[in-house]
Structure formats: C-alpha cells, structure tokens
Amino acid sequence: MHVLTDNWSTYWHGFLGTLWLTLVSAALALVLGAAVAGFRVSPVKPLRVFGTGWVTVLRNTPLTLLFFIVVLGLPRFDITLPFFTFAVLALGCYTSAFVCETLRSGVNTVPVGQGEAARSLGLTFTQTLGLVILPQAYRAVVAPLGSVMIALAKNTAIAGSFSVVELLGTYRTLNELGYGIVWTFVWIAVGYLILTLSISALFNLLERRVAVSR
C-alpha cells in the first residue's frame, strides 16, 4: 500500500493525464467516426471511396505505427504541435475507424422506410442522415460504442512512450526511485480498472435510458 500512498501525486497526475487524453480523443473519434459513417453510406461515390479507404487503412494499421507517423511525420511538413495533441490525433483517427463501422452497423438496422419518408418530406441526404438516421443508429449501438471507448482508454498507454503524461508512464518514475515493479504495476492496473469500469457503467446507463425511450 505504501507504493500508492508515498507516490499518490505521481499516480494521480498520471491518472488525470489518461482520463483527459481519453475524453478528448473520444470526442474526436465520435465526430470523425460519424462523418466517415455518413461518407460510407453516401450516394456520392467519391465520398464512399474515401470512407472505405479511411476505415480500411486505419483498421489495418498498428496504432504504434500510427503514432510514429503522426509524431515523426507531421513535423516534416512543418506541422509542429504539442505531444498531447499528436497523441489525440493518432488515437482519435485510429478509433474513428471503429466508431464508423459500429455506427454503420447501426445505420443498417434503421428501416429503409425512415429514409424514404424523410426524403419525401424534402429533406436532403445530409438532413436525413443527421436528423433521422444517425440518431436511431446511435440507439442501436450504445453497447458496442462502449466497448470501443474502453479499448480507446487502454490504448492511451501507448502515448506514454511519446512524452505524454499518462498512467502507465508512472512506472518509469517509480522504477527510478527504487520501488518494486510488481506493486507499481498493480496500482497502475487498478487505475485502468477504475477508468474502464466507469466507462462501462456510463454506457450501461445510456443503454438503459435509450431502451426506455424507444
């Protein structure tokens, strides 16, 4: 227990870093994922091709490699940003591919008549998608989205290798101070467990609320 109590500020700082990185990356992933999902079901072929390419490339690229591309590649084009921002871009873009496919599966559960009714009222494709289709699709995929967000929270551990303050990176500081590696990682695991269980509880609550409002 003394490993935690003696280094509470270090663990807390790392936990907040992981939490903030998860929240910002999740927001980016949801926005990008919704947009790319719209591209994938769009009647415009170039948009469908772009959406398919986005998902195919990112889902089949290791996240660590994507971090290297963002952190080392973008500065070559004179794009210099804080390491935290680079990490958000890598995590958000990577996770957006999974959000997209999750939403697209939800779109497929919406009856075709919903879209036809919206178009008959004079709504454009963008209005139909944003006002009619996607809100219903979100309801159908709350639980799968929760799983994607939990995976995102755990993937933030990679950011520590790129000079971003996060929970897993605290082991280096504690190792230099001579603390046992086993208990150092035990408390790190507890921190991730708290975060992932909180995300799970949040999405379970959302799922129940959506189920009642159906």
PyMOL commands that set and color helices and strands:
alter all, ss='L'
color gray80, all
select helices_A, chain A and resi 2-6+8-40+45-59+63-77+83-107+112-120+125-140+142-162+170-176+181-213
alter helices_A, ss='H'
color red, helices_A
deselect
rebuild
show_as cartoon
